[in-house]
Amino acid sequence: MRLGIFGGTFDPPHIAHLILAEEALHQLDLDLILWVLTSNPPHKLGQPITSLGHRLDMLQAAIFDNPQFEISRVDIDRPSPHYAVDTVCLLREEYPHAELVYLMGGDSLRDLPRWHNPADFVSACDSLGVVRRRKAQIELEDLEMLIPEITPKVQFVEAPLLEIAASQIRQSIRDGRPFRYFLPPEVYQIIQTRKLYRC
């Protein structure tokens, strides 16, 4: 089994998350994508984040109808900090016979040397599924000097151009601008019913 690991705060989960996950599922020949909801990411300490309960409900609503999407509680049921290297090692214990493919964007790949224990993280993954925009160039030579053996683990996912960000959606809601069609209908309904992101 080939498992994709898709981590994030998903605050809120939006259609670009779903489109990119589906592209990775298809292009990397994955059997399942584990959506790893991070409750308190180390790189966002001090930033306001919507409560875990709301984000979990929105993520469940976003992916409920796709049997190849599943929420993992690996970062929900353990204390912070939640570093990617620890997440992958715990999932390795949970799925000992699976190939683990960690999904990330091109920006995250470039920033990887600044992650917590990046060499151990790369070693723990069977491969890295790197989502990049069509024809975008990502140079691996410099990364290879900093994190040896990373190059053979990188598999690129060619992604459509999607200029959608959760921060943009949150700002649109605060400003009273339209945001409905950036989201799955079920997520939009939760935000409206619970009056999330209003301030």
Biotite code that builds the C-alpha atoms (Angstrom):
import biotite.structure as struc

atoms = struc.array([
    struc.Atom([0.000, 0.000, 0.000], chain_id="A", res_id=1, res_name="MET", atom_name="CA", element="C"),
    struc.Atom([1.209, 3.482, -0.897], chain_id="A", res_id=2, res_name="ARG", atom_name="CA", element="C"),
    struc.Atom([0.058, 6.067, 1.628], chain_id="A", res_id=3, res_name="LEU", atom_name="CA", element="C"),
    struc.Atom([0.212, 9.803, 1.059], chain_id="A", res_id=4, res_name="GLY", atom_name="CA", element="C"),
    struc.Atom([0.682, 11.979, 4.142], chain_id="A", res_id=5, res_name="ILE", atom_name="CA", element="C"),
    struc.Atom([-0.946, 15.382, 3.761], chain_id="A", res_id=6, res_name="PHE", atom_name="CA", element="C"),
    struc.Atom([-0.385, 17.559, 6.819], chain_id="A", res_id=7, res_name="GLY", atom_name="CA", element="C"),
    struc.Atom([-1.678, 20.989, 7.678], chain_id="A", res_id=8, res_name="GLY", atom_name="CA", element="C"),
    struc.Atom([-3.813, 23.136, 9.925], chain_id="A", res_id=9, res_name="THR", atom_name="CA", element="C"),
    struc.Atom([-6.637, 23.191, 7.328], chain_id="A", res_id=10, res_name="PHE", atom_name="CA", element="C"),
    struc.Atom([-8.027, 26.445, 8.696], chain_id="A", res_id=11, res_name="ASP", atom_name="CA", element="C"),
    struc.Atom([-10.278, 26.093, 6.728], chain_id="A", res_id=12, res_name="PRO", atom_name="CA", element="C"),
    struc.Atom([-9.931, 23.187, 4.265], chain_id="A", res_id=13, res_name="PRO", atom_name="CA", element="C"),
    struc.Atom([-10.681, 24.506, 0.786], chain_id="A", res_id=14, res_name="HIS", atom_name="CA", element="C"),
    struc.Atom([-11.068, 23.280, -2.775], chain_id="A", res_id=15, res_name="ILE", atom_name="CA", element="C"),
    struc.Atom([-7.379, 23.725, -3.619], chain_id="A", res_id=16, res_name="ALA", atom_name="CA", element="C"),
    struc.Atom([-6.505, 21.248, -0.838], chain_id="A", res_id=17, res_name="HIS", atom_name="CA", element="C"),
    struc.Atom([-8.901, 18.734, -2.387], chain_id="A", res_id=18, res_name="LEU", atom_name="CA", element="C"),
    struc.Atom([-7.725, 19.282, -5.957], chain_id="A", res_id=19, res_name="ILE", atom_name="CA", element="C"),
    struc.Atom([-4.042, 18.972, -5.056], chain_id="A", res_id=20, res_name="LEU", atom_name="CA", element="C"),
    struc.Atom([-4.703, 15.863, -2.963], chain_id="A", res_id=21, res_name="ALA", atom_name="CA", element="C"),
    struc.Atom([-6.579, 14.255, -5.853], chain_id="A", res_id=22, res_name="GLU", atom_name="CA", element="C"),
    struc.Atom([-3.756, 15.112, -8.259], chain_id="A", res_id=23, res_name="GLU", atom_name="CA", element="C"),
    struc.Atom([-1.214, 13.536, -5.890], chain_id="A", res_id=24, res_name="ALA", atom_name="CA", element="C"),
    struc.Atom([-3.393, 10.461, -5.466], chain_id="A", res_id=25, res_name="LEU", atom_name="CA", element="C"),
    struc.Atom([-3.520, 9.974, -9.238], chain_id="A", res_id=26, res_name="HIS", atom_name="CA", element="C"),
    struc.Atom([-0.014, 11.010, -10.284], chain_id="A", res_id=27, res_name="GLN", atom_name="CA", element="C"),
    struc.Atom([1.815, 9.164, -7.499], chain_id="A", res_id=28, res_name="LEU", atom_name="CA", element="C"),
    struc.Atom([-0.402, 6.073, -7.710], chain_id="A", res_id=29, res_name="ASP", atom_name="CA", element="C"),
    struc.Atom([-1.380, 6.287, -4.047], chain_id="A", res_id=30, res_name="LEU", atom_name="CA", element="C"),
    struc.Atom([-3.908, 3.967, -2.442], chain_id="A", res_id=31, res_name="ASP", atom_name="CA", element="C"),
    struc.Atom([-4.906, 6.332, 0.338], chain_id="A", res_id=32, res_name="LEU", atom_name="CA", element="C"),
    struc.Atom([-4.179, 9.854, 1.530], chain_id="A", res_id=33, res_name="ILE", atom_name="CA", element="C"),
    struc.Atom([-3.961, 10.416, 5.265], chain_id="A", res_id=34, res_name="LEU", atom_name="CA", element="C"),
    struc.Atom([-4.962, 13.972, 6.126], chain_id="A", res_id=35, res_name="TRP", atom_name="CA", element="C"),
    struc.Atom([-2.884, 14.822, 9.194], chain_id="A", res_id=36, res_name="VAL", atom_name="CA", element="C"),
    struc.Atom([-4.577, 17.663, 11.046], chain_id="A", res_id=37, res_name="LEU", atom_name="CA", element="C"),
    struc.Atom([-1.963, 19.444, 13.123], chain_id="A", res_id=38, res_name="THR", atom_name="CA", element="C"),
    struc.Atom([-3.393, 20.936, 16.276], chain_id="A", res_id=39, res_name="SER", atom_name="CA", element="C"),
    struc.Atom([-0.503, 23.242, 17.195], chain_id="A", res_id=40, res_name="ASN", atom_name="CA", element="C"),
    struc.Atom([2.189, 23.483, 14.476], chain_id="A", res_id=41, res_name="PRO", atom_name="CA", element="C"),
    struc.Atom([5.603, 24.679, 15.724], chain_id="A", res_id=42, res_name="PRO", atom_name="CA", element="C"),
    struc.Atom([6.019, 27.140, 12.842], chain_id="A", res_id=43, res_name="HIS", atom_name="CA", element="C"),
    struc.Atom([2.746, 28.896, 13.713], chain_id="A", res_id=44, res_name="LYS", atom_name="CA", element="C"),
    struc.Atom([3.267, 29.436, 17.425], chain_id="A", res_id=45, res_name="LEU", atom_name="CA", element="C"),
    struc.Atom([1.760, 32.726, 18.513], chain_id="A", res_id=46, res_name="GLY", atom_name="CA", element="C"),
    struc.Atom([-0.575, 32.904, 15.514], chain_id="A", res_id=47, res_name="GLN", atom_name="CA", element="C"),
    struc.Atom([-4.346, 32.642, 16.064], chain_id="A", res_id=48, res_name="PRO", atom_name="CA", element="C"),
    struc.Atom([-5.643, 29.248, 14.970], chain_id="A", res_id=49, res_name="ILE", atom_name="CA", element="C"),
    struc.Atom([-9.256, 28.113, 14.980], chain_id="A", res_id=50, res_name="THR", atom_name="CA", element="C"),
    struc.Atom([-10.078, 25.531, 17.636], chain_id="A", res_id=51, res_name="SER", atom_name="CA", element="C"),
    struc.Atom([-9.209, 21.946, 16.809], chain_id="A", res_id=52, res_name="LEU", atom_name="CA", element="C"),
    struc.Atom([-12.838, 20.839, 17.114], chain_id="A", res_id=53, res_name="GLY", atom_name="CA", element="C"),
    struc.Atom([-14.039, 23.241, 14.428], chain_id="A", res_id=54, res_name="HIS", atom_name="CA", element="C"),
    struc.Atom([-11.173, 22.376, 12.096], chain_id="A", res_id=55, res_name="ARG", atom_name="CA", element="C"),
    struc.Atom([-11.710, 18.640, 12.568], chain_id="A", res_id=56, res_name="LEU", atom_name="CA", element="C"),
    struc.Atom([-15.410, 18.975, 11.784], chain_id="A", res_id=57, res_name="ASP", atom_name="CA", element="C"),
    struc.Atom([-14.657, 21.031, 8.666], chain_id="A", res_id=58, res_name="MET", atom_name="CA", element="C"),
    struc.Atom([-12.042, 18.545, 7.456], chain_id="A", res_id=59, res_name="LEU", atom_name="CA", element="C"),
    struc.Atom([-14.384, 15.602, 8.001], chain_id="A", res_id=60, res_name="GLN", atom_name="CA", element="C"),
    struc.Atom([-17.065, 17.447, 6.051], chain_id="A", res_id=61, res_name="ALA", atom_name="CA", element="C"),
    struc.Atom([-14.627, 18.221, 3.226], chain_id="A", res_id=62, res_name="ALA", atom_name="CA", element="C"),
    struc.Atom([-13.464, 14.660, 2.597], chain_id="A", res_id=63, res_name="ILE", atom_name="CA", element="C"),
    struc.Atom([-16.359, 12.482, 3.805], chain_id="A", res_id=64, res_name="PHE", atom_name="CA", element="C"),
    struc.Atom([-17.413, 11.306, 0.341], chain_id="A", res_id=65, res_name="ASP", atom_name="CA", element="C"),
    struc.Atom([-13.990, 10.142, -0.896], chain_id="A", res_id=66, res_name="ASN", atom_name="CA", element="C"),
    struc.Atom([-13.054, 6.644, 0.323], chain_id="A", res_id=67, res_name="PRO", atom_name="CA", element="C"),
    struc.Atom([-9.398, 7.280, -0.571], chain_id="A", res_id=68, res_name="GLN", atom_name="CA", element="C"),
    struc.Atom([-9.205, 10.226, 1.834], chain_id="A", res_id=69, res_name="PHE", atom_name="CA", element="C"),
    struc.Atom([-8.942, 9.522, 5.554], chain_id="A", res_id=70, res_name="GLU", atom_name="CA", element="C"),
    struc.Atom([-8.190, 11.639, 8.614], chain_id="A", res_id=71, res_name="ILE", atom_name="CA", element="C"),
    struc.Atom([-5.260, 10.498, 10.742], chain_id="A", res_id=72, res_name="SER", atom_name="CA", element="C"),
    struc.Atom([-5.299, 11.367, 14.436], chain_id="A", res_id=73, res_name="ARG", atom_name="CA", element="C"),
    struc.Atom([-1.530, 10.950, 14.781], chain_id="A", res_id=74, res_name="VAL", atom_name="CA", element="C"),
    struc.Atom([-1.020, 14.650, 15.607], chain_id="A", res_id=75, res_name="ASP", atom_name="CA", element="C"),
    struc.Atom([-4.346, 15.042, 17.398], chain_id="A", res_id=76, res_name="ILE", atom_name="CA", element="C"),
    struc.Atom([-3.897, 12.401, 20.080], chain_id="A", res_id=77, res_name="ASP", atom_name="CA", element="C"),
    struc.Atom([-0.394, 13.363, 21.218], chain_id="A", res_id=78, res_name="ARG", atom_name="CA", element="C"),
    struc.Atom([1.029, 16.439, 22.910], chain_id="A", res_id=79, res_name="PRO", atom_name="CA", element="C"),
    struc.Atom([2.814, 19.134, 20.937], chain_id="A", res_id=80, res_name="SER", atom_name="CA", element="C"),
    struc.Atom([5.200, 20.039, 19.455], chain_id="A", res_id=81, res_name="PRO", atom_name="CA", element="C"),
    struc.Atom([4.299, 18.159, 16.296], chain_id="A", res_id=82, res_name="HIS", atom_name="CA", element="C"),
    struc.Atom([7.345, 17.799, 14.088], chain_id="A", res_id=83, res_name="TYR", atom_name="CA", element="C"),
    struc.Atom([7.015, 16.081, 10.723], chain_id="A", res_id=84, res_name="ALA", atom_name="CA", element="C"),
    struc.Atom([9.831, 13.640, 11.483], chain_id="A", res_id=85, res_name="VAL", atom_name="CA", element="C"),
    struc.Atom([7.958, 12.367, 14.553], chain_id="A", res_id=86, res_name="ASP", atom_name="CA", element="C"),
    struc.Atom([4.676, 12.190, 12.653], chain_id="A", res_id=87, res_name="THR", atom_name="CA", element="C"),
    struc.Atom([6.222, 10.011, 9.948], chain_id="A", res_id=88, res_name="VAL", atom_name="CA", element="C"),
    struc.Atom([7.895, 7.713, 12.490], chain_id="A", res_id=89, res_name="CYS", atom_name="CA", element="C"),
    struc.Atom([4.608, 7.210, 14.329], chain_id="A", res_id=90, res_name="LEU", atom_name="CA", element="C"),
    struc.Atom([2.790, 6.472, 11.070], chain_id="A", res_id=91, res_name="LEU", atom_name="CA", element="C"),
    struc.Atom([5.556, 4.003, 10.215], chain_id="A", res_id=92, res_name="ARG", atom_name="CA", element="C"),
    struc.Atom([4.681, 2.119, 13.404], chain_id="A", res_id=93, res_name="GLU", atom_name="CA", element="C"),
    struc.Atom([0.974, 2.264, 12.571], chain_id="A", res_id=94, res_name="GLU", atom_name="CA", element="C"),
    struc.Atom([1.444, 1.143, 8.942], chain_id="A", res_id=95, res_name="TYR", atom_name="CA", element="C"),
    struc.Atom([4.615, -1.010, 9.029], chain_id="A", res_id=96, res_name="PRO", atom_name="CA", element="C"),
    struc.Atom([4.124, -2.521, 5.568], chain_id="A", res_id=97, res_name="HIS", atom_name="CA", element="C"),
    struc.Atom([3.144, 0.647, 3.715], chain_id="A", res_id=98, res_name="ALA", atom_name="CA", element="C"),
    struc.Atom([5.197, 2.987, 1.559], chain_id="A", res_id=99, res_name="GLU", atom_name="CA", element="C"),
    struc.Atom([4.936, 6.443, 3.095], chain_id="A", res_id=100, res_name="LEU", atom_name="CA", element="C"),
    struc.Atom([4.876, 9.377, 0.681], chain_id="A", res_id=101, res_name="VAL", atom_name="CA", element="C"),
    struc.Atom([4.996, 12.758, 2.392], chain_id="A", res_id=102, res_name="TYR", atom_name="CA", element="C"),
    struc.Atom([3.207, 15.447, 0.374], chain_id="A", res_id=103, res_name="LEU", atom_name="CA", element="C"),
    struc.Atom([4.494, 19.010, 0.373], chain_id="A", res_id=104, res_name="MET", atom_name="CA", element="C"),
    struc.Atom([4.671, 22.095, -1.791], chain_id="A", res_id=105, res_name="GLY", atom_name="CA", element="C"),
    struc.Atom([7.718, 23.334, -3.646], chain_id="A", res_id=106, res_name="GLY", atom_name="CA", element="C"),
    struc.Atom([8.194, 26.106, -1.080], chain_id="A", res_id=107, res_name="ASP", atom_name="CA", element="C"),
    struc.Atom([8.302, 23.555, 1.733], chain_id="A", res_id=108, res_name="SER", atom_name="CA", element="C"),
    struc.Atom([10.892, 21.534, -0.159], chain_id="A", res_id=109, res_name="LEU", atom_name="CA", element="C"),
    struc.Atom([13.109, 24.590, -0.508], chain_id="A", res_id=110, res_name="ARG", atom_name="CA", element="C"),
    struc.Atom([12.660, 25.350, 3.217], chain_id="A", res_id=111, res_name="ASP", atom_name="CA", element="C"),
    struc.Atom([13.326, 21.763, 4.275], chain_id="A", res_id=112, res_name="LEU", atom_name="CA", element="C"),
    struc.Atom([16.850, 22.421, 5.637], chain_id="A", res_id=113, res_name="PRO", atom_name="CA", element="C"),
    struc.Atom([15.208, 24.649, 8.267], chain_id="A", res_id=114, res_name="ARG", atom_name="CA", element="C"),
    struc.Atom([12.828, 21.908, 9.431], chain_id="A", res_id=115, res_name="TRP", atom_name="CA", element="C"),
    struc.Atom([13.392, 20.009, 12.653], chain_id="A", res_id=116, res_name="HIS", atom_name="CA", element="C"),
    struc.Atom([15.918, 17.200, 11.973], chain_id="A", res_id=117, res_name="ASN", atom_name="CA", element="C"),
    struc.Atom([15.485, 17.362, 8.173], chain_id="A", res_id=118, res_name="PRO", atom_name="CA", element="C"),
    struc.Atom([17.902, 14.517, 7.375], chain_id="A", res_id=119, res_name="ALA", atom_name="CA", element="C"),
    struc.Atom([16.074, 12.178, 9.758], chain_id="A", res_id=120, res_name="ASP", atom_name="CA", element="C"),
    struc.Atom([12.764, 13.271, 8.258], chain_id="A", res_id=121, res_name="PHE", atom_name="CA", element="C"),
    struc.Atom([13.887, 12.468, 4.711], chain_id="A", res_id=122, res_name="VAL", atom_name="CA", element="C"),
    struc.Atom([15.292, 9.143, 5.876], chain_id="A", res_id=123, res_name="SER", atom_name="CA", element="C"),
    struc.Atom([11.974, 8.241, 7.518], chain_id="A", res_id=124, res_name="ALA", atom_name="CA", element="C"),
    struc.Atom([9.997, 8.848, 4.303], chain_id="A", res_id=125, res_name="CYS", atom_name="CA", element="C"),
    struc.Atom([9.963, 6.405, 1.407], chain_id="A", res_id=126, res_name="ASP", atom_name="CA", element="C"),
    struc.Atom([9.480, 9.347, -0.922], chain_id="A", res_id=127, res_name="SER", atom_name="CA", element="C"),
    struc.Atom([8.483, 12.995, -1.033], chain_id="A", res_id=128, res_name="LEU", atom_name="CA", element="C"),
    struc.Atom([5.584, 13.992, -3.240], chain_id="A", res_id=129, res_name="GLY", atom_name="CA", element="C"),
    struc.Atom([6.344, 17.592, -4.146], chain_id="A", res_id=130, res_name="VAL", atom_name="CA", element="C"),
    struc.Atom([3.487, 19.578, -5.630], chain_id="A", res_id=131, res_name="VAL", atom_name="CA", element="C"),
    struc.Atom([4.701, 22.202, -8.068], chain_id="A", res_id=132, res_name="ARG", atom_name="CA", element="C"),
    struc.Atom([3.051, 24.451, -10.585], chain_id="A", res_id=133, res_name="ARG", atom_name="CA", element="C"),
    struc.Atom([3.401, 23.439, -14.189], chain_id="A", res_id=134, res_name="ARG", atom_name="CA", element="C"),
    struc.Atom([6.849, 24.210, -15.625], chain_id="A", res_id=135, res_name="LYS", atom_name="CA", element="C"),
    struc.Atom([8.089, 25.554, -12.273], chain_id="A", res_id=136, res_name="ALA", atom_name="CA", element="C"),
    struc.Atom([11.748, 24.707, -11.780], chain_id="A", res_id=137, res_name="GLN", atom_name="CA", element="C"),
    struc.Atom([12.996, 23.392, -8.459], chain_id="A", res_id=138, res_name="ILE", atom_name="CA", element="C"),
    struc.Atom([16.726, 22.851, -8.198], chain_id="A", res_id=139, res_name="GLU", atom_name="CA", element="C"),
    struc.Atom([17.737, 19.849, -6.125], chain_id="A", res_id=140, res_name="LEU", atom_name="CA", element="C"),
    struc.Atom([21.530, 20.207, -6.307], chain_id="A", res_id=141, res_name="GLU", atom_name="CA", element="C"),
    struc.Atom([21.780, 22.682, -3.418], chain_id="A", res_id=142, res_name="ASP", atom_name="CA", element="C"),
    struc.Atom([19.381, 20.646, -1.308], chain_id="A", res_id=143, res_name="LEU", atom_name="CA", element="C"),
    struc.Atom([21.407, 17.517, -1.951], chain_id="A", res_id=144, res_name="GLU", atom_name="CA", element="C"),
    struc.Atom([24.483, 19.202, -0.473], chain_id="A", res_id=145, res_name="MET", atom_name="CA", element="C"),
    struc.Atom([22.563, 20.002, 2.712], chain_id="A", res_id=146, res_name="LEU", atom_name="CA", element="C"),
    struc.Atom([20.475, 16.820, 2.923], chain_id="A", res_id=147, res_name="ILE", atom_name="CA", element="C"),
    struc.Atom([22.290, 13.946, 1.182], chain_id="A", res_id=148, res_name="PRO", atom_name="CA", element="C"),
    struc.Atom([20.154, 11.274, -0.499], chain_id="A", res_id=149, res_name="GLU", atom_name="CA", element="C"),
    struc.Atom([17.132, 13.536, -0.891], chain_id="A", res_id=150, res_name="ILE", atom_name="CA", element="C"),
    struc.Atom([17.156, 13.652, -4.707], chain_id="A", res_id=151, res_name="THR", atom_name="CA", element="C"),
    struc.Atom([16.086, 10.054, -5.417], chain_id="A", res_id=152, res_name="PRO", atom_name="CA", element="C"),
    struc.Atom([13.193, 10.422, -2.978], chain_id="A", res_id=153, res_name="LYS", atom_name="CA", element="C"),
    struc.Atom([11.604, 13.421, -4.687], chain_id="A", res_id=154, res_name="VAL", atom_name="CA", element="C"),
    struc.Atom([8.634, 12.744, -6.960], chain_id="A", res_id=155, res_name="GLN", atom_name="CA", element="C"),
    struc.Atom([7.015, 15.779, -8.541], chain_id="A", res_id=156, res_name="PHE", atom_name="CA", element="C"),
    struc.Atom([3.268, 16.286, -8.820], chain_id="A", res_id=157, res_name="VAL", atom_name="CA", element="C"),
    struc.Atom([2.343, 18.675, -11.614], chain_id="A", res_id=158, res_name="GLU", atom_name="CA", element="C"),
    struc.Atom([-0.409, 20.864, -10.210], chain_id="A", res_id=159, res_name="ALA", atom_name="CA", element="C"),
    struc.Atom([-2.849, 23.309, -11.784], chain_id="A", res_id=160, res_name="PRO", atom_name="CA", element="C"),
    struc.Atom([-2.389, 26.975, -10.965], chain_id="A", res_id=161, res_name="LEU", atom_name="CA", element="C"),
    struc.Atom([-4.588, 27.581, -7.922], chain_id="A", res_id=162, res_name="LEU", atom_name="CA", element="C"),
    struc.Atom([-4.214, 30.946, -6.217], chain_id="A", res_id=163, res_name="GLU", atom_name="CA", element="C"),
    struc.Atom([-6.231, 29.992, -3.148], chain_id="A", res_id=164, res_name="ILE", atom_name="CA", element="C"),
    struc.Atom([-5.006, 30.210, 0.427], chain_id="A", res_id=165, res_name="ALA", atom_name="CA", element="C"),
    struc.Atom([-6.760, 29.648, 3.743], chain_id="A", res_id=166, res_name="ALA", atom_name="CA", element="C"),
    struc.Atom([-5.476, 33.003, 4.986], chain_id="A", res_id=167, res_name="SER", atom_name="CA", element="C"),
    struc.Atom([-7.106, 34.697, 1.986], chain_id="A", res_id=168, res_name="GLN", atom_name="CA", element="C"),
    struc.Atom([-10.421, 32.993, 2.750], chain_id="A", res_id=169, res_name="ILE", atom_name="CA", element="C"),
    struc.Atom([-10.282, 33.996, 6.418], chain_id="A", res_id=170, res_name="ARG", atom_name="CA", element="C"),
    struc.Atom([-9.578, 37.613, 5.438], chain_id="A", res_id=171, res_name="GLN", atom_name="CA", element="C"),
    struc.Atom([-12.437, 37.623, 2.937], chain_id="A", res_id=172, res_name="SER", atom_name="CA", element="C"),
    struc.Atom([-14.827, 36.443, 5.636], chain_id="A", res_id=173, res_name="ILE", atom_name="CA", element="C"),
    struc.Atom([-13.629, 39.123, 8.059], chain_id="A", res_id=174, res_name="ARG", atom_name="CA", element="C"),
    struc.Atom([-14.009, 41.782, 5.350], chain_id="A", res_id=175, res_name="ASP", atom_name="CA", element="C"),
    struc.Atom([-17.464, 40.623, 4.287], chain_id="A", res_id=176, res_name="GLY", atom_name="CA", element="C"),
    struc.Atom([-16.298, 39.678, 0.788], chain_id="A", res_id=177, res_name="ARG", atom_name="CA", element="C"),
    struc.Atom([-17.537, 36.629, -1.164], chain_id="A", res_id=178, res_name="PRO", atom_name="CA", element="C"),
    struc.Atom([-15.880, 33.324, -0.268], chain_id="A", res_id=179, res_name="PHE", atom_name="CA", element="C"),
    struc.Atom([-18.488, 30.621, -0.819], chain_id="A", res_id=180, res_name="ARG", atom_name="CA", element="C"),
    struc.Atom([-17.033, 28.973, -3.904], chain_id="A", res_id=181, res_name="TYR", atom_name="CA", element="C"),
    struc.Atom([-13.536, 28.571, -2.488], chain_id="A", res_id=182, res_name="PHE", atom_name="CA", element="C"),
    struc.Atom([-14.925, 25.863, -0.211], chain_id="A", res_id=183, res_name="LEU", atom_name="CA", element="C"),
    struc.Atom([-16.778, 22.560, -0.371], chain_id="A", res_id=184, res_name="PRO", atom_name="CA", element="C"),
    struc.Atom([-20.472, 23.297, 0.350], chain_id="A", res_id=185, res_name="PRO", atom_name="CA", element="C"),
    struc.Atom([-20.366, 21.362, 3.625], chain_id="A", res_id=186, res_name="GLU", atom_name="CA", element="C"),
    struc.Atom([-17.444, 23.439, 4.902], chain_id="A", res_id=187, res_name="VAL", atom_name="CA", element="C"),
    struc.Atom([-19.143, 26.655, 3.839], chain_id="A", res_id=188, res_name="TYR", atom_name="CA", element="C"),
    struc.Atom([-22.243, 25.610, 5.788], chain_id="A", res_id=189, res_name="GLN", atom_name="CA", element="C"),
    struc.Atom([-20.242, 24.944, 8.962], chain_id="A", res_id=190, res_name="ILE", atom_name="CA", element="C"),
    struc.Atom([-18.548, 28.334, 8.722], chain_id="A", res_id=191, res_name="ILE", atom_name="CA", element="C"),
    struc.Atom([-21.878, 30.077, 8.221], chain_id="A", res_id=192, res_name="GLN", atom_name="CA", element="C"),
    struc.Atom([-23.720, 28.186, 10.950], chain_id="A", res_id=193, res_name="THR", atom_name="CA", element="C"),
    struc.Atom([-20.964, 28.630, 13.538], chain_id="A", res_id=194, res_name="ARG", atom_name="CA", element="C"),
    struc.Atom([-20.065, 32.163, 12.416], chain_id="A", res_id=195, res_name="LYS", atom_name="CA", element="C"),
    struc.Atom([-16.377, 31.307, 12.141], chain_id="A", res_id=196, res_name="LEU", atom_name="CA", element="C"),
    struc.Atom([-13.656, 33.777, 11.101], chain_id="A", res_id=197, res_name="TYR", atom_name="CA", element="C"),
    struc.Atom([-15.868, 36.809, 11.674], chain_id="A", res_id=198, res_name="ARG", atom_name="CA", element="C"),
    struc.Atom([-13.242, 38.647, 13.745], chain_id="A", res_id=199, res_name="CYS", atom_name="CA", element="C"),
])
